[in-house]
Amino acid sequence: MNKGLTLIELLVTTTMISITLTGVVSIFTSTISGQEISLASQEVLDQSSYVVEYMSRTLRMAKKDEVGACLNDITLNYSKDGNTIRFLSYHDQCYEFSLNETTDTLQERKSSDNTDDNFGAWVDLTSSGLEVISFNIGPSYSWDENDDYQPRVTLFFEIKSKRPGLSEEEKPVIRLQTTVSQRNLDIID
């Protein structure tokens, strides 16, 4: 009795092993790619949450600039210039949040006092691993004392991952909108 394998049996076995290995490698590659996308999504979500919470807390604690040293207008609670918002903090420091369109990062700077003369350097609030596609501030109709509205600021963010190894279509994007009402009442003395 001949106990060897025929050429056809050997070819069929080799083909079946190759198909099985190709499937396993495809599943492994797909899993790694999915994990990269998931990690990028989590990074965007974590950093966006931090920025929104930090900016919201700071804006909520703003107060009216009663001497006009920061905003140059004693009737305003906030002022806007393009993608920059300025306000007086409860620590009597003049603050600014802005989008740096060169580096696509959100930044802050503050003065050492309540004036706009002694600003420090800009500090990034988002990492270089994120691209801030857009940052908008509005509406400004409640920012003065000549209305019946409590001062509030609505922030619009669109932030995208810059994670290497992902195609542009795979890079997660998050769009956020939040409205912050100032804690101090806007009352005319």
Secondary structure as a PSIPRED ss2 file (coil, helix, strand):
# PSIPRED VFORMAT (PSIPRED V4.0)

   1 M C   1.000  0.000  0.000
   2 N C   1.000  0.000  0.000
   3 K C   1.000  0.000  0.000
   4 G C   1.000  0.000  0.000
   5 L C   1.000  0.000  0.000
   6 T C   1.000  0.000  0.000
   7 L H   0.000  1.000  0.000
   8 I H   0.000  1.000  0.000
   9 E H   0.000  1.000  0.000
  10 L H   0.000  1.000  0.000
  11 L H   0.000  1.000  0.000
  12 V H   0.000  1.000  0.000
  13 T H   0.000  1.000  0.000
  14 T H   0.000  1.000  0.000
  15 T H   0.000  1.000  0.000
  16 M H   0.000  1.000  0.000
  17 I H   0.000  1.000  0.000
  18 S H   0.000  1.000  0.000
  19 I H   0.000  1.000  0.000
  20 T H   0.000  1.000  0.000
  21 L H   0.000  1.000  0.000
  22 T H   0.000  1.000  0.000
  23 G H   0.000  1.000  0.000
  24 V H   0.000  1.000  0.000
  25 V H   0.000  1.000  0.000
  26 S H   0.000  1.000  0.000
  27 I H   0.000  1.000  0.000
  28 F H   0.000  1.000  0.000
  29 T H   0.000  1.000  0.000
  30 S H   0.000  1.000  0.000
  31 T H   0.000  1.000  0.000
  32 I H   0.000  1.000  0.000
  33 S H   0.000  1.000  0.000
  34 G H   0.000  1.000  0.000
  35 Q H   0.000  1.000  0.000
  36 E H   0.000  1.000  0.000
  37 I H   0.000  1.000  0.000
  38 S H   0.000  1.000  0.000
  39 L H   0.000  1.000  0.000
  40 A H   0.000  1.000  0.000
  41 S H   0.000  1.000  0.000
  42 Q H   0.000  1.000  0.000
  43 E H   0.000  1.000  0.000
  44 V H   0.000  1.000  0.000
  45 L H   0.000  1.000  0.000
  46 D H   0.000  1.000  0.000
  47 Q H   0.000  1.000  0.000
  48 S H   0.000  1.000  0.000
  49 S H   0.000  1.000  0.000
  50 Y H   0.000  1.000  0.000
  51 V H   0.000  1.000  0.000
  52 V H   0.000  1.000  0.000
  53 E H   0.000  1.000  0.000
  54 Y H   0.000  1.000  0.000
  55 M H   0.000  1.000  0.000
  56 S H   0.000  1.000  0.000
  57 R H   0.000  1.000  0.000
  58 T H   0.000  1.000  0.000
  59 L H   0.000  1.000  0.000
  60 R H   0.000  1.000  0.000
  61 M C   1.000  0.000  0.000
  62 A C   1.000  0.000  0.000
  63 K E   0.000  0.000  1.000
  64 K C   1.000  0.000  0.000
  65 D C   1.000  0.000  0.000
  66 E C   1.000  0.000  0.000
  67 V C   1.000  0.000  0.000
  68 G C   1.000  0.000  0.000
  69 A C   1.000  0.000  0.000
  70 C C   1.000  0.000  0.000
  71 L C   1.000  0.000  0.000
  72 N C   1.000  0.000  0.000
  73 D C   1.000  0.000  0.000
  74 I C   1.000  0.000  0.000
  75 T C   1.000  0.000  0.000
  76 L E   0.000  0.000  1.000
  77 N C   1.000  0.000  0.000
  78 Y E   0.000  0.000  1.000
  79 S E   0.000  0.000  1.000
  80 K E   0.000  0.000  1.000
  81 D E   0.000  0.000  1.000
  82 G C   1.000  0.000  0.000
  83 N C   1.000  0.000  0.000
  84 T E   0.000  0.000  1.000
  85 I E   0.000  0.000  1.000
  86 R E   0.000  0.000  1.000
  87 F E   0.000  0.000  1.000
  88 L E   0.000  0.000  1.000
  89 S C   1.000  0.000  0.000
  90 Y C   1.000  0.000  0.000
  91 H C   1.000  0.000  0.000
  92 D C   1.000  0.000  0.000
  93 Q C   1.000  0.000  0.000
  94 C E   0.000  0.000  1.000
  95 Y E   0.000  0.000  1.000
  96 E E   0.000  0.000  1.000
  97 F E   0.000  0.000  1.000
  98 S E   0.000  0.000  1.000
  99 L E   0.000  0.000  1.000
 100 N E   0.000  0.000  1.000
 101 E C   1.000  0.000  0.000
 102 T C   1.000  0.000  0.000
 103 T C   1.000  0.000  0.000
 104 D C   1.000  0.000  0.000
 105 T E   0.000  0.000  1.000
 106 L E   0.000  0.000  1.000
 107 Q E   0.000  0.000  1.000
 108 E E   0.000  0.000  1.000
 109 R E   0.000  0.000  1.000
 110 K E   0.000  0.000  1.000
 111 S E   0.000  0.000  1.000
 112 S C   1.000  0.000  0.000
 113 D C   1.000  0.000  0.000
 114 N C   1.000  0.000  0.000
 115 T C   1.000  0.000  0.000
 116 D C   1.000  0.000  0.000
 117 D C   1.000  0.000  0.000
 118 N C   1.000  0.000  0.000
 119 F E   0.000  0.000  1.000
 120 G C   1.000  0.000  0.000
 121 A C   1.000  0.000  0.000
 122 W C   1.000  0.000  0.000
 123 V E   0.000  0.000  1.000
 124 D E   0.000  0.000  1.000
 125 L C   1.000  0.000  0.000
 126 T C   1.000  0.000  0.000
 127 S C   1.000  0.000  0.000
 128 S C   1.000  0.000  0.000
 129 G C   1.000  0.000  0.000
 130 L E   0.000  0.000  1.000
 131 E E   0.000  0.000  1.000
 132 V E   0.000  0.000  1.000
 133 I E   0.000  0.000  1.000
 134 S E   0.000  0.000  1.000
 135 F E   0.000  0.000  1.000
 136 N E   0.000  0.000  1.000
 137 I E   0.000  0.000  1.000
 138 G E   0.000  0.000  1.000
 139 P C   1.000  0.000  0.000
 140 S H   0.000  1.000  0.000
 141 Y H   0.000  1.000  0.000
 142 S H   0.000  1.000  0.000
 143 W C   1.000  0.000  0.000
 144 D E   0.000  0.000  1.000
 145 E C   1.000  0.000  0.000
 146 N C   1.000  0.000  0.000
 147 D C   1.000  0.000  0.000
 148 D C   1.000  0.000  0.000
 149 Y C   1.000  0.000  0.000
 150 Q C   1.000  0.000  0.000
 151 P C   1.000  0.000  0.000
 152 R E   0.000  0.000  1.000
 153 V E   0.000  0.000  1.000
 154 T E   0.000  0.000  1.000
 155 L E   0.000  0.000  1.000
 156 F E   0.000  0.000  1.000
 157 F E   0.000  0.000  1.000
 158 E E   0.000  0.000  1.000
 159 I E   0.000  0.000  1.000
 160 K E   0.000  0.000  1.000
 161 S E   0.000  0.000  1.000
 162 K C   1.000  0.000  0.000
 163 R C   1.000  0.000  0.000
 164 P C   1.000  0.000  0.000
 165 G C   1.000  0.000  0.000
 166 L C   1.000  0.000  0.000
 167 S C   1.000  0.000  0.000
 168 E C   1.000  0.000  0.000
 169 E C   1.000  0.000  0.000
 170 E C   1.000  0.000  0.000
 171 K C   1.000  0.000  0.000
 172 P C   1.000  0.000  0.000
 173 V E   0.000  0.000  1.000
 174 I E   0.000  0.000  1.000
 175 R E   0.000  0.000  1.000
 176 L E   0.000  0.000  1.000
 177 Q E   0.000  0.000  1.000
 178 T E   0.000  0.000  1.000
 179 T E   0.000  0.000  1.000
 180 V E   0.000  0.000  1.000
 181 S E   0.000  0.000  1.000
 182 Q C   1.000  0.000  0.000
 183 R C   1.000  0.000  0.000
 184 N C   1.000  0.000  0.000
 185 L C   1.000  0.000  0.000
 186 D C   1.000  0.000  0.000
 187 I C   1.000  0.000  0.000
 188 I C   1.000  0.000  0.000
 189 D C   1.000  0.000  0.000
